[in-house]
Amino acid sequence: MEQGQAAKESNRSSKSSPVSASERRRSAGRKGSKVAQKDKRRKLVDATMRRYGHSTYALIETLHTVQEAYGYLDDDNLKYVAHSLRVPLSKVYGVATFYHFFTLKPQGDHTAVVCTGTACYIKGVPAIMKAFKKNFDVEPGETTADGKLSLLTARCIGSCGLAPAMVYDGEIAGMQEPEDIVSKVRAMIRNGN
């Protein structure tokens, strides 16, 4: 059953979130069970758990639903899932931190994923990371202070022939140079797309 869930995890990672990043950030500050009980996103999470009979095998699928609905996995939702599925919180947190797709922090309006596989690294990842730090004051795994850009890394995106490769808001771009990256990211932020 674990292998099937891992396959679903990789299939789901290519889907985009139905909630905008700015909406996720606004809701990130919401606390309290009253808001959570009335939240339509919580109903989506409950439906996923119900579909799997509140089984412990529903953990990965449920975490996917939480991430799609809220944009990230916050402490309140991790506790809710643990309680609802009768799974130790440590196991829920372990799964959430093991899989690269899951994030525990709100993401920016735009994402840039830098491939750090061997081919990409040799062909220029250090210079790319320096360009992000210099021009956007962001490190891997962080979001800019204005919430416009999240910089992520991936061990390999499977586009070694295009090294160095990146993923901009879900679209792969190959043979990236630091200057091109800075221009593209600035245009994404400026145009909002």
C-alpha positions in Angstrom: 0.0 0.0 0.0 2.9 2.4 0.7 4.2 2.1 -2.9 0.7 3.0 -4.2 0.6 6.1 -2.0 4.1 7.1 -3.1 3.0 6.9 -6.7 0.0 9.0 -6.0 2.3 11.5 -4.2 4.4 11.9 -7.3 1.4 12.2 -9.6 -0.2 14.8 -7.4 3.0 16.9 -7.3 2.4 17.9 -10.9 -1.0 19.4 -10.2 -1.4 23.0 -9.4 -3.0 24.3 -6.2 -6.7 25.5 -6.6 -6.1 28.3 -4.1 -4.0 31.4 -5.1 -0.9 32.1 -3.1 -2.2 35.4 -1.9 -5.4 33.8 -0.6 -3.3 31.1 1.2 -1.2 33.8 2.9 -4.4 35.7 4.0 -5.8 32.5 5.5 -2.4 31.5 7.0 -3.0 33.9 9.9 -6.4 32.4 10.7 -6.4 30.4 14.0 -9.0 28.8 16.2 -11.3 25.9 15.8 -14.4 28.0 14.9 -12.8 29.3 11.8 -11.5 25.9 10.9 -14.9 24.2 11.4 -16.6 26.7 9.0 -13.8 26.6 6.5 -14.7 25.0 3.2 -11.2 23.7 2.8 -11.6 21.7 6.0 -14.6 20.0 4.4 -12.3 18.9 1.5 -9.9 17.4 4.0 -12.7 15.6 5.8 -14.0 14.2 2.5 -10.6 12.7 1.7 -10.4 11.1 5.1 -14.0 9.8 4.8 -13.3 8.4 1.3 -10.5 6.2 2.8 -12.6 5.3 5.9 -10.4 7.3 8.2 -7.7 4.7 7.8 -4.1 5.3 8.6 -3.4 4.5 4.9 -5.1 7.8 4.0 -2.3 9.9 5.6 -0.4 10.8 2.4 -3.6 11.4 0.4 -5.0 13.6 3.2 -1.8 15.6 3.5 -2.0 16.2 -0.3 -5.5 17.5 0.1 -4.5 19.8 3.0 -1.6 21.2 0.9 -3.8 21.7 -2.2 -6.5 23.4 -0.1 -4.3 25.5 2.2 -1.1 25.8 0.1 1.1 24.4 2.9 0.9 22.1 5.9 0.5 24.2 9.1 0.6 22.9 12.7 -3.1 23.1 13.2 -3.9 21.0 10.2 -1.1 18.5 11.0 -2.7 18.0 14.5 -6.2 17.8 13.0 -5.1 15.0 10.6 -3.2 13.1 13.3 -6.3 13.3 15.6 -8.8 12.4 12.9 -6.8 9.4 11.5 -5.7 8.3 15.0 -2.0 8.5 14.0 0.7 9.9 16.2 1.6 13.5 15.4 5.2 12.5 15.1 4.3 10.1 12.2 2.3 12.8 10.5 5.2 15.3 10.8 7.7 12.6 9.7 5.7 12.0 6.5 5.3 15.7 5.9 9.0 16.4 6.2 10.1 13.3 4.3 8.4 14.0 1.0 9.9 16.9 -0.9 6.5 17.9 -2.3 5.1 18.9 1.1 5.9 22.3 2.6 5.4 23.6 6.1 5.6 27.3 5.2 3.3 29.4 3.0 4.6 29.8 -0.5 5.0 33.0 -2.5 2.9 34.1 -5.4 5.5 32.6 -7.7 7.9 29.7 -7.3 11.3 29.1 -8.8 12.7 25.5 -8.4 16.4 25.1 -9.1 17.5 21.6 -10.1 20.5 20.6 -8.0 21.2 17.3 -9.8 24.8 16.6 -10.8 24.5 17.8 -14.4 22.8 21.1 -13.4 25.1 21.7 -10.5 28.2 21.3 -12.6 26.8 23.6 -15.3 26.0 26.5 -13.0 23.8 26.1 -10.0 26.2 27.9 -7.6 26.1 31.0 -9.8 22.3 30.7 -10.1 22.0 30.6 -6.3 24.2 33.7 -5.9 22.0 35.5 -8.5 18.9 34.8 -6.4 20.6 35.9 -3.2 22.0 39.1 -4.8 18.9 40.2 -6.7 16.0 38.9 -4.6 17.6 38.4 -1.2 16.3 34.8 -1.0 17.9 31.5 -0.1 16.6 28.0 -1.0 13.6 27.1 1.0 12.7 30.7 1.7 10.1 33.2 0.4 10.9 36.9 -0.2 9.8 39.3 2.4 7.1 40.7 0.1 5.7 37.2 -0.5 6.2 37.4 -4.3 8.7 34.6 -4.8 9.6 31.3 -3.2 12.9 29.7 -4.1 13.0 25.9 -3.9 15.4 23.2 -4.9 14.9 19.7 -6.2 17.4 16.9 -6.3 16.7 16.3 -9.9 13.9 17.3 -12.2 14.8 14.8 -14.9 15.9 17.3 -17.5 19.6 16.7 -17.4 20.0 17.4 -21.2 18.8 20.9 -20.5 21.2 21.6 -17.6 21.1 23.9 -15.8 17.3 23.5 -15.6 14.7 25.3 -13.5 11.0 25.2 -13.0 9.2 28.5 -13.1 5.6 28.3 -11.7 5.4 24.7 -13.0 7.0 25.2 -16.4 10.5 23.7 -17.1 13.1 26.0 -18.6 16.5 24.7 -19.7 20.0 26.0 -20.2 19.5 28.8 -17.8 22.0 31.6 -17.2 21.9 33.8 -14.1 21.2 36.9 -16.1 18.3 35.2 -17.9 16.9 33.9 -14.7 16.9 37.4 -13.0 15.1 38.9 -16.0 12.5 36.1 -16.2 11.8 36.2 -12.5 11.5 40.0 -12.5 9.1 39.8 -15.4 7.0 37.1 -13.6 6.8 39.3 -10.5 6.1 42.5 -12.4 3.4 41.0 -14.7 1.9 38.8 -12.0 2.1 35.8 -14.2 
